[in-house]
């Protein structure tokens, strides 16, 4: 208690008012020791005046320099940042938090503080604030000043997320005996169970599934309350729904209800759709060598189920029924403020002892990928041909524009002298080549050809239309000399 009292007194004496008080007491002591007469009332008035001036100056300096502490863009935040800095000076401050890529970065014990605080969010982050009794505000990128009873309910990453579930490409989940350590074996089996499903003929299949998703974005990017426009887009309702709305996963291994975080829901929905569709196909149907085998059909249907309001139903054998049903998964994503942009299925592992079946599947996949590669090769060749044709046409237009420069913008009578017309065509070509060339060998050859044509025109022109000294010197050495 005594230490705390002395600590408070020491802190007060370090303030401007404390320094003035100590100085005045020392000065009065010196005057008393030197027996210099003084007016006590005047000294007291001067002490009060000095304290008032020191307090006012100190307060205004805090207000001025506090404007440079944070990158605030909203004018109404000026008083807020001043009060936070002032509270920091008095020790009554709340939490100061930074959210980067959806993760709260803080010092130890910072989140437990209660009081008026501040939160800084980068352009890829958003959060929801709450009190002990209610959800308060949704916060986007920028600076947010919090009240004394507010704290973070949750935060999200606004960037697109890639999530990979299922076995790794180098895993062998169905290999027996197990050539790995017990810990590695358990990890492999856990990954296998993430996407494990059974075909119509009873074989277990476990693929790697990759999912690209993000918080639902607005049609137009607008500035947040802090004046920041995020390149990833920020929709307050979607962020609020992603954090506050709960989805409960039933039937977990611990036999407990488990709340799914916003970034776990896409994988949960996709795996359930995968298991629903894979049991409609036999194992052999998944790898048939046609344009739409079982795996491709399942991948297309998964993408439709998470992107569309309605999808066409499949019967128990994977055939289309013609009946359109509402997509419950799409509705769940919309209500949670999420959207899935892409789902891929790859690295398919299956429990099959028949080596011929495995060999057949590999051959079918190889043939299919070869056909796809050939189609892509034809497409690239066609694209290159179109680009060459377009470039050739563009070059022809540019050549015509350069050659006809002497005739553009003028109304001229037909030339009776063809040599003069040729000279007027060649002259801008030589000037253009000289201005664009870097004295390489190909340009030198072209310039020599133009010089030969020019000399032939001068020799055969009965009327000299363009003086020789007006013709540009096409030699590279002359060009370098001019530059020097």
Wavefront OBJ file of the C-alpha trace (Angstrom):
o trace
v 0.000 0.000 0.000
v 2.792 2.394 0.950
v 4.726 1.511 -2.202
v 1.644 2.164 -4.319
v 1.108 5.546 -2.618
v 4.686 6.625 -3.172
v 4.534 5.380 -6.765
v 1.452 7.571 -7.376
v 3.151 10.597 -5.831
v 6.258 10.002 -7.944
v 4.153 9.763 -11.107
v 2.383 13.037 -10.242
v 5.636 14.869 -9.621
v 6.826 13.863 -13.109
v 3.900 15.672 -14.730
v 4.239 19.347 -15.823
v 2.087 20.517 -12.897
v 4.181 18.471 -10.495
v 7.380 19.977 -11.868
v 5.974 23.525 -11.485
v 4.844 22.769 -7.922
v 8.274 21.418 -6.923
v 10.021 24.371 -8.583
v 7.853 26.930 -6.763
v 8.337 25.219 -3.413
v 12.100 25.177 -3.963
v 12.077 28.845 -5.010
v 10.043 29.860 -1.975
v 12.441 27.905 0.213
v 15.442 29.733 -1.265
v 13.763 33.114 -0.773
v 12.871 32.229 2.818
v 16.437 31.053 3.521
v 17.877 34.250 2.001
v 15.335 36.322 3.982
v 14.019 37.952 0.796
v 10.569 39.383 1.432
v 7.759 38.142 -0.821
v 4.008 38.494 -1.099
v 2.399 35.120 -0.362
v -0.817 35.983 -2.166
v 1.036 37.031 -5.318
v 3.174 33.886 -5.185
v 0.048 31.723 -4.824
v -1.644 33.473 -7.762
v 1.473 32.987 -9.901
v 1.599 29.293 -8.925
v -2.025 28.762 -9.964
v -1.477 30.679 -13.214
v 1.674 28.680 -14.068
v -0.155 25.435 -13.375
v -3.072 26.442 -15.574
v -0.793 27.472 -18.453
v 1.265 24.265 -18.137
v -1.873 22.101 -18.113
v -3.388 23.887 -21.110
v -0.150 23.722 -23.111
v 0.360 20.050 -22.239
v -3.222 19.199 -23.198
v -3.018 20.976 -26.587
v 0.325 19.365 -27.381
v -1.181 15.934 -26.704
v -4.104 16.766 -29.007
v -1.744 17.922 -31.770
v 0.706 15.023 -31.700
v -2.018 12.390 -31.209
v -3.215 13.096 -34.760
v -0.024 11.448 -36.069
v -0.242 8.269 -33.975
v -2.683 6.435 -36.298
v -3.509 6.802 -40.021
v -6.999 8.200 -39.393
v -8.959 9.545 -42.369
v -12.285 10.303 -40.708
v -12.358 13.825 -39.136
v -14.593 12.671 -36.259
v -11.818 10.322 -35.125
v -9.559 13.225 -34.094
v -11.204 13.590 -30.701
v -11.274 9.798 -30.278
v -7.545 9.360 -30.807
v -6.883 12.310 -28.462
v -8.906 10.703 -25.681
v -7.134 7.332 -26.187
v -3.687 8.937 -25.954
v -4.803 10.906 -22.913
v -6.093 7.733 -21.250
v -2.804 6.006 -22.035
v -0.981 8.776 -20.203
v -3.191 8.350 -17.135
v -3.031 4.527 -17.210
v -6.793 4.048 -17.787
v -6.518 2.825 -21.365
v -8.329 -0.081 -22.994
v -6.898 -2.709 -25.385
v -4.862 -1.730 -28.466
v -5.190 -4.569 -31.012
v -4.005 -5.233 -34.558
v -5.780 -7.664 -36.901
v -3.703 -8.926 -39.839
v -5.105 -11.364 -42.411
v -7.977 -12.176 -40.067
v -5.748 -12.997 -37.064
v -5.698 -10.882 -33.901
v -2.133 -9.876 -33.021
v -1.746 -8.630 -29.471
v 0.590 -8.476 -26.479
v 0.057 -10.737 -23.495
v -2.919 -9.646 -21.428
v -4.002 -6.998 -23.931
v -7.338 -8.606 -24.818
v -8.343 -8.890 -21.160
v -8.203 -5.119 -20.629
v -11.475 -3.271 -20.339
v -11.787 0.346 -21.331
v -11.947 2.593 -24.369
v -9.517 1.038 -26.856
v -8.550 0.957 -30.505
v -8.393 -1.755 -33.200
v -6.362 -1.479 -36.423
v -7.372 -3.796 -39.281
v -5.406 -4.319 -42.490
v -7.152 -4.391 -45.875
v -7.640 -8.185 -45.689
v -9.367 -8.260 -42.287
v -12.771 -7.632 -40.767
v -14.270 -8.296 -37.326
v -17.427 -8.173 -35.219
v -17.591 -6.436 -31.812
v -19.803 -7.488 -28.942
v -20.503 -6.889 -25.277
v -21.352 -9.470 -22.642
v -25.023 -9.286 -23.623
v -25.282 -8.352 -27.330
v -23.615 -8.189 -30.735
v -22.641 -4.591 -31.435
v -20.819 -3.515 -34.583
v -19.185 -4.946 -37.709
v -15.737 -3.518 -38.407
v -13.979 -3.346 -41.779
v -10.417 -2.425 -42.783
v -9.093 0.738 -41.158
v -9.153 2.095 -37.596
v -11.955 1.393 -35.114
v -12.286 2.974 -31.660
v -14.056 0.732 -29.161
v -16.069 1.587 -26.077
v -15.190 0.385 -22.619
v -17.453 -2.688 -22.613
v -16.767 -3.873 -26.188
v -14.476 -6.690 -27.271
v -13.884 -8.813 -30.382
v -16.438 -11.571 -31.011
v -14.555 -12.921 -34.040
v -12.475 -11.942 -37.051
v -12.288 -13.105 -40.679
v -9.854 -13.027 -43.569
v -11.328 -11.278 -46.615
v -8.937 -12.922 -49.068
v -9.800 -16.015 -51.097
v -8.935 -19.190 -49.188
v -7.718 -22.527 -50.557
v -8.460 -25.523 -48.348
v -7.163 -29.030 -49.036
v -8.709 -32.083 -47.409
v -8.060 -35.774 -47.853
v -4.879 -37.799 -48.418
v -1.682 -36.184 -49.655
v -0.320 -37.119 -53.065
v 2.446 -39.242 -51.495
v 0.141 -41.034 -49.015
v -0.752 -44.711 -49.380
v -3.845 -44.975 -47.166
v -4.874 -48.443 -48.399
v -1.416 -50.001 -48.444
v -0.968 -53.076 -46.270
v 1.296 -53.777 -44.426
v 1.970 -50.245 -43.192
v 5.604 -49.192 -43.960
v 5.487 -46.123 -41.710
v 5.720 -45.277 -38.036
v 2.551 -45.525 -35.898
v 2.235 -41.728 -35.698
v 2.530 -41.307 -39.479
v 0.040 -44.124 -39.987
v -2.501 -42.396 -37.724
v -2.044 -39.097 -39.604
v -2.528 -40.828 -42.970
v -5.670 -42.611 -41.765
v -7.102 -39.383 -40.367
v -6.636 -37.702 -43.750
v -8.183 -40.727 -45.418
v -11.292 -40.502 -43.243
v -11.774 -36.793 -44.101
v -13.042 -37.630 -47.619
v -13.763 -41.342 -47.366
v -16.860 -42.489 -49.276
v -18.214 -45.765 -50.684
v -19.242 -46.531 -54.249
v -22.453 -48.286 -55.257
v -20.628 -51.613 -55.422
v -19.157 -51.173 -51.923
v -15.582 -49.994 -52.529
v -14.078 -47.243 -50.409
v -12.769 -44.188 -52.280
v -10.800 -41.343 -50.693
v -9.728 -38.408 -52.938
v -7.958 -35.149 -52.261
v -10.452 -32.297 -52.556
v -9.383 -28.670 -52.914
v -11.868 -25.871 -52.212
v -11.539 -22.178 -53.004
v -13.880 -19.928 -51.024
v -14.167 -16.465 -49.516
v -16.437 -14.113 -47.620
v -19.185 -12.949 -49.965
v -18.120 -9.716 -51.666
v -20.213 -6.689 -52.667
v -20.869 -5.837 -56.302
v -19.110 -2.495 -55.890
v -16.208 -1.730 -53.566
v -17.031 1.082 -51.151
v -15.058 2.798 -48.403
v -15.420 1.557 -44.833
v -16.190 3.766 -41.840
v -12.452 4.328 -41.495
v -12.222 5.591 -45.097
v -10.402 2.507 -46.456
v -11.366 0.706 -49.689
v -10.261 -2.924 -49.515
v -9.062 -4.526 -52.733
v -10.724 -7.758 -51.557
v -14.133 -6.168 -51.050
v -15.933 -5.744 -47.729
v -19.593 -6.514 -47.081
v -20.625 -5.848 -43.476
v -23.650 -8.197 -43.529
v -21.626 -11.117 -44.904
v -18.912 -10.643 -42.272
v -21.512 -10.425 -39.510
v -23.300 -13.585 -40.690
v -20.044 -15.527 -41.069
v -19.029 -14.824 -37.468
v -22.305 -14.778 -35.560
v -24.399 -17.486 -37.234
v -23.596 -20.955 -35.942
v -23.657 -24.344 -37.657
v -23.525 -27.355 -35.370
v -21.840 -30.579 -36.547
v -23.562 -33.625 -35.088
v -22.201 -37.130 -34.589
v -18.521 -36.346 -34.009
v -16.126 -38.953 -32.655
v -16.372 -37.442 -29.182
v -20.190 -37.748 -29.446
v -20.513 -34.011 -28.808
v -22.067 -31.184 -30.725
v -19.328 -29.153 -32.355
v -19.623 -25.576 -33.591
v -18.199 -25.135 -37.082
v -16.088 -22.038 -37.636
v -16.832 -19.995 -40.755
v -13.783 -21.342 -42.621
v -14.644 -24.985 -41.834
v -18.167 -24.950 -43.231
v -17.228 -25.113 -46.986
v -15.202 -28.308 -46.523
v -17.979 -29.851 -44.411
v -20.607 -29.202 -47.093
v -18.413 -30.327 -50.018
v -17.478 -33.630 -48.355
v -21.121 -34.423 -47.640
v -22.025 -33.755 -51.300
v -19.090 -35.915 -52.442
v -20.274 -38.847 -50.293
v -23.840 -38.420 -51.550
v -22.834 -38.630 -55.215
v -20.047 -41.226 -55.069
v -22.443 -43.911 -53.841
v -24.484 -43.479 -57.048
v -21.604 -44.832 -59.182
v -19.719 -48.091 -59.360
v -15.955 -47.971 -58.987
v -15.414 -48.702 -62.681
v -17.832 -45.907 -63.683
v -15.608 -43.339 -61.995
v -12.790 -43.905 -64.531
v -14.577 -44.582 -67.826
v -12.617 -43.098 -70.805
v -15.265 -40.675 -72.055
v -15.843 -36.952 -71.858
v -18.020 -37.233 -68.762
v -17.018 -40.100 -66.485
v -18.193 -40.541 -62.916
v -15.529 -38.362 -61.293
v -16.064 -35.501 -63.726
v -19.824 -35.721 -63.221
v -19.416 -35.616 -59.454
v -17.039 -32.639 -59.661
v -19.471 -30.728 -61.900
v -22.428 -31.492 -59.638
v -20.524 -30.398 -56.512
v -19.654 -27.082 -58.157
v -23.285 -26.579 -59.182
v -24.615 -27.438 -55.719
v -22.446 -24.771 -54.050
v -22.867 -22.075 -56.737
v -26.488 -22.289 -57.937
v -29.914 -21.908 -56.364
v -31.263 -24.960 -58.232
v -29.606 -28.090 -59.657
v -30.779 -31.058 -61.706
v -31.219 -34.205 -59.642
v -29.461 -37.519 -60.348
v -31.005 -40.945 -59.895
v -29.441 -43.828 -57.941
v -27.201 -44.763 -60.885
v -25.892 -41.256 -61.618
v -28.268 -40.478 -64.494
v -30.130 -37.188 -64.826
v -33.783 -37.302 -63.844
v -34.821 -33.971 -65.380
v -36.115 -32.771 -61.999
v -34.696 -29.516 -60.630
v -34.259 -29.231 -56.877
v -33.255 -26.374 -54.572
v -29.629 -26.500 -53.403
v -29.636 -26.521 -49.584
v -25.850 -26.178 -49.502
v -25.985 -22.963 -51.541
v -28.643 -21.604 -49.178
v -26.477 -22.410 -46.159
v -23.484 -20.654 -47.691
v -25.586 -17.598 -48.518
v -27.033 -17.404 -45.013
v -23.521 -17.675 -43.548
v -22.124 -14.942 -45.845
v -19.805 -17.306 -47.761
v -19.307 -18.252 -51.389
v -17.373 -21.150 -52.944
v -15.770 -20.284 -56.270
v -14.128 -23.601 -57.217
v -14.001 -27.266 -56.168
v -11.519 -29.777 -57.576
v -11.135 -33.534 -57.092
v -7.728 -35.150 -57.584
v -5.382 -37.834 -56.167
v -8.126 -40.481 -55.994
v -7.247 -43.467 -53.782
v -9.483 -46.551 -53.598
v -9.570 -49.882 -51.795
v -9.251 -52.463 -54.570
v -7.162 -55.629 -54.482
v -7.635 -56.371 -58.188
v -4.460 -55.138 -59.900
v -6.116 -55.296 -63.346
v -8.724 -52.795 -62.184
v -6.047 -50.424 -60.934
v -4.056 -50.790 -64.166
v -7.181 -50.194 -66.247
v -8.018 -47.060 -64.286
v -4.502 -45.691 -64.781
v -4.614 -46.393 -68.530
v -8.022 -44.753 -68.857
v -6.867 -41.677 -67.023
v -3.701 -41.513 -69.162
v -5.729 -41.733 -72.378
v -8.111 -39.067 -71.168
v -5.341 -36.646 -70.224
v -3.650 -37.297 -73.581
v -6.844 -36.331 -75.414
v -7.170 -33.200 -73.310
v -3.537 -32.293 -74.028
v -4.082 -32.717 -77.788
v -7.185 -30.520 -77.682
v -5.253 -27.847 -75.789
v -2.424 -28.086 -78.336
v -4.862 -27.486 -81.216
v -6.396 -24.588 -79.331
v -2.969 -22.991 -78.748
v -2.043 -23.388 -82.423
v -5.306 -21.768 -83.526
v -4.729 -18.927 -81.096
v -1.170 -18.415 -82.386
v -2.465 -18.356 -85.973
v -5.055 -15.729 -85.086
v -2.431 -13.640 -83.307
v -0.090 -13.840 -86.316
v -2.883 -12.788 -88.675
v -3.851 -9.880 -86.426
v -0.203 -8.792 -86.107
v 0.270 -8.973 -89.874
v -2.822 -6.841 -90.473
v -1.694 -4.335 -87.860
v 1.757 -4.127 -89.444
v 0.199 -3.572 -92.885
v -1.960 -0.741 -91.551
v 1.022 0.836 -89.837
v 3.142 0.564 -93.000
v 0.392 2.185 -95.063
v 0.061 4.983 -92.526
v 3.795 5.720 -92.534
v 4.162 5.535 -96.318
v 1.195 7.852 -96.937
v 2.244 10.437 -94.361
v 3.163 12.964 -97.074
v -0.348 12.717 -98.559
v -2.432 12.757 -95.365
v -4.543 15.783 -94.587
v -4.057 17.289 -98.052
v -6.164 17.498 -101.190
v -3.730 17.023 -104.076
v -4.073 16.655 -107.799
v -3.034 13.362 -109.381
v 0.723 13.277 -109.925
v 1.820 13.192 -113.523
v 5.336 12.273 -112.448
v 5.407 8.725 -110.966
v 9.006 9.215 -109.768
v 7.958 12.057 -107.491
v 5.169 9.911 -106.035
v 7.652 7.118 -105.258
v 10.019 9.618 -103.646
v 7.217 10.907 -101.409
v 6.410 7.317 -100.393
v 10.018 6.302 -99.658
v 11.039 9.432 -97.742
v 8.880 8.828 -94.577
v 9.850 5.150 -94.595
v 13.535 6.045 -94.425
v 12.884 8.584 -91.676
v 10.899 6.053 -89.626
v 13.557 3.327 -89.973
v 16.287 5.743 -88.942
v 14.344 6.888 -85.866
v 13.372 3.372 -84.721
v 16.465 1.331 -85.640
v 19.407 0.656 -83.321
v 22.008 0.134 -86.061
v 21.463 -3.642 -86.266
v 22.428 -5.624 -89.344
v 18.852 -6.235 -90.569
v 18.039 -2.537 -90.528
v 21.262 -1.718 -92.330
v 20.276 -4.050 -95.165
v 16.830 -2.489 -95.461
v 18.302 0.984 -95.464
v 20.763 0.056 -98.218
v 17.866 -1.248 -100.334
v 15.975 2.017 -99.851
v 19.137 3.963 -100.771
v 19.461 1.977 -103.978
v 15.816 2.687 -104.855
v 16.302 6.362 -103.986
v 19.379 6.655 -106.256
v 17.545 4.906 -109.074
v 14.690 7.408 -108.750
v 17.107 10.343 -108.840
v 18.856 8.951 -111.904
v 15.626 8.321 -113.813
v 13.564 11.295 -112.651
v 13.358 13.843 -115.508
v 12.309 16.554 -113.076
v 14.116 16.679 -109.762
v 11.248 17.069 -107.300
v 13.066 16.587 -104.016
v 16.621 17.919 -103.686
v 19.243 15.362 -102.870
v 20.355 17.238 -99.763
v 16.799 16.906 -98.359
v 16.925 13.138 -98.496
v 17.855 11.527 -95.157
v 21.198 9.855 -94.811
v 20.352 6.213 -94.236
v 23.795 5.012 -93.187
v 24.029 3.906 -89.541
v 27.363 5.705 -89.142
v 25.746 9.009 -90.134
v 22.946 8.383 -87.650
v 25.399 7.741 -84.816
v 27.309 10.855 -85.773
v 24.153 12.949 -85.525
v 23.398 11.597 -82.091
v 26.882 12.420 -80.900
l 1 2 3 4 5 6 7 8 9 10 11 12 13 14 15 16 17 18 19 20 21 22 23 24 25 26 27 28 29 30 31 32 33 34 35 36 37 38 39 40 41 42 43 44 45 46 47 48 49 50 51 52 53 54 55 56 57 58 59 60 61 62 63 64 65 66 67 68 69 70 71 72 73 74 75 76 77 78 79 80 81 82 83 84 85 86 87 88 89 90 91 92 93 94 95 96 97 98 99 100 101 102 103 104 105 106 107 108 109 110 111 112 113 114 115 116 117 118 119 120 121 122 123 124 125 126 127 128 129 130 131 132 133 134 135 136 137 138 139 140 141 142 143 144 145 146 147 148 149 150 151 152 153 154 155 156 157 158 159 160 161 162 163 164 165 166 167 168 169 170 171 172 173 174 175 176 177 178 179 180 181 182 183 184 185 186 187 188 189 190 191 192 193 194 195 196 197 198 199 200 201 202 203 204 205 206 207 208 209 210 211 212 213 214 215 216 217 218 219 220 221 222 223 224 225 226 227 228 229 230 231 232 233 234 235 236 237 238 239 240 241 242 243 244 245 246 247 248 249 250 251 252 253 254 255 256 257 258 259 260 261 262 263 264 265 266 267 268 269 270 271 272 273 274 275 276 277 278 279 280 281 282 283 284 285 286 287 288 289 290 291 292 293 294 295 296 297 298 299 300 301 302 303 304 305 306 307 308 309 310 311 312 313 314 315 316 317 318 319 320 321 322 323 324 325 326 327 328 329 330 331 332 333 334 335 336 337 338 339 340 341 342 343 344 345 346 347 348 349 350 351 352 353 354 355 356 357 358 359 360 361 362 363 364 365 366 367 368 369 370 371 372 373 374 375 376 377 378 379 380 381 382 383 384 385 386 387 388 389 390 391 392 393 394 395 396 397 398 399 400 401 402 403 404 405 406 407 408 409 410 411 412 413 414 415 416 417 418 419 420 421 422 423 424 425 426 427 428 429 430 431 432 433 434 435 436 437 438 439 440 441 442 443 444 445 446 447 448 449 450 451 452 453 454 455 456 457 458 459 460 461 462 463 464 465 466 467 468 469 470 471 472 473 474 475 476 477 478 479 480 481 482 483 484
